[in-house]
Amino acid sequence: MAAVIYRNDPAYDEAYLAGASVAFGVFDGVHEGHRFIIGEAANTAREEDERSAVITFDIDPDEMFAADKLKKLMTNEARIAKLAELDVDAVVVLPFSREFAAQAPADFLEVCFGGGVPRHIHIGSDFRFGNRAAGNVEDLRAWGAERGMEVHGHELVAEGGVPVTSTRIRHLLGEGRSREAAELLGRPYGLSGTVRAGRGEGRDFGFATANLEVPGDMLAIGEGVYACYAVVDGARYKAAVNVGVPATFADEAKENIEVHILDFNENIYGQPIEVEFIEWLRPMRSFDSTEELIATVMGNIAWVRENL
């Protein structure tokens, strides 16, 4: 497990990155393409017997500049923790602010590295930085050449002839294509939430649900019913999951994730659970009768039981 080092920690050594081989980016999702770039940084470090590191931000910059349309693949805490699982020596976390982002590209880099300029930096070919994202790979290469830093701009990893990007994964998830998204992520897409009291109809109908209210910016997955796994206290259970406010109860519902955990009957109100999305089953729909609703949901549960 890599060390997680925060740049704004008073104990941070400004020279920590000097001579290191680093990968720099936001890395939302820590997907296949991200892991390739980070792996290249680690390879360079091994070849030169130097320290390896990932440099990232404490928040996703889009939280400030595109908050109205943001759909994050991971919380900032989960993203940093996942980066720390990779084969690097450290994850260095830079504080991000509007003032920091507004700097001219050269000033932006000076603040990022200060007295600790890496020997190698690995980035994607679409890397941008500084005020209005004016800086690009060539600007970084020119800045680095004056300071003994070699810049490795990598073409984006592609699957099916299309680059693997966080935007592509968000698009797949928004369409309910969770299996295709998982192939690019290298794992099932997951989200977490705290179980809250719901409307109670599910228990009356014979399929009690754990109800989650997930913020809109963390809900990349599209509406529908899914075959999933639910992780409770470290144990993994099959689950049928409804994403979105059910049309039948649209006037009274607040929760936007309803999780029926198979073969589970414990009180978990107030506890966090994680949901892993495996397969899209059907769209959201309204029902003409309670009997039709129950029959449809029971059919979804049976599919999960037989196929996961």
Stockholm file with secondary structure:
# STOCKHOLM 1.0

chainA/1-308         MAAVIYRNDPAYDEAYLAGASVAFGVFDGVHEGHRFIIGEAANTAREEDERSAVITFDIDPDEMFAADKLKKLMTNEARIAKLAELDVDAVVVLPFSREFAAQAPADFLEVCFGGGVPRHIHIGSDFRFGNRAAGNVEDLRAWGAERGMEVHGHELVAEGGVPVTSTRIRHLLGEGRSREAAELLGRPYGLSGTVRAGRGEGRDFGFATANLEVPGDMLAIGEGVYACYAVVDGARYKAAVNVGVPATFADEAKENIEVHILDFNENIYGQPIEVEFIEWLRPMRSFDSTEELIATVMGNIAWVRENL
#=GR chainA/1-308 SS CCEEEETTSTTCCTTTTTTCEEEESCCTTCCHHHHHHHHHHHHHHHHHTCCEEEEEESSCTHHHHSGGGCCCSSCHHHHHHHHHTSSSSEEEEECCCHHHHTSCHHHHHHHHHTTCCCSEEEEETTCCBSGGGCBCHHHHHHHHHTTTCEEEEECCCEETTEECCHHHHHHHHHTTCHHHHHHHHTSCEEEEEEEECCCSHHHHHTCCCEEECCCGGGCCSCSEEEEEEEEETTEEEEEEEEESCCGGGTTTCCCSEEEEETTCCCCCTTCEEEEEEEEEEECCCCCSSHHHHHHHHHHHHHHHHHHC
#=GC SS_cons         CCEEEETTSTTCCTTTTTTCEEEESCCTTCCHHHHHHHHHHHHHHHHHTCCEEEEEESSCTHHHHSGGGCCCSSCHHHHHHHHHTSSSSEEEEECCCHHHHTSCHHHHHHHHHTTCCCSEEEEETTCCBSGGGCBCHHHHHHHHHTTTCEEEEECCCEETTEECCHHHHHHHHHTTCHHHHHHHHTSCEEEEEEEECCCSHHHHHTCCCEEECCCGGGCCSCSEEEEEEEEETTEEEEEEEEESCCGGGTTTCCCSEEEEETTCCCCCTTCEEEEEEEEEEECCCCCSSHHHHHHHHHHHHHHHHHHC
//
